[in-house]
Amino acid sequence: MLQQSIPIGLAPGRTVEAQMMGVSNTPNNLHLVLRYQGPGYQREQHTVHPGTGGWMRMNMAVDIPADADPGSITLEVWRMPGGDGDATVDNVELRVDDL
């Protein structure tokens, strides 16, 4: 798996909205992932490209709990192993409410 992370330390107690343009020829191959953890929990939210071979806007909005560890919050782009062809990403955008 290939992975690229963007830390989001200012997000606890806020809504994080992310989007990117992606293209993949294989279902479940290209993921936009928001990860965070807090006392006693760890969470991941995935938006997955359907693998149609065309460009698609991949969107997500996640409410981050106020008790989330600021150092644990990351936006990640994953290309899963075993997929046929390439996965390409363009125009990753990130917005944190009230910032």
PEFENBEL-V881453 format. One record per run of one state. SS is the DSSP state (~ for helix, > for strand, _ for the rest). FROM is the first residue (numbers start at 1). TO is the last residue. If there is no record, write none. Layout:
SS/FROM/TO  SS/FROM/TO
This chain:
_/1/1  >/2/7  _/8/14  >/15/24  _/25/29  >/30/38  _/39/40  >/41/48  _/49/55  >/56/63  _/64/67  >/68/68  _/69/69  ~/70/72  _/73/73  >/74/79  _/80/86  >/87/96  _/97/99
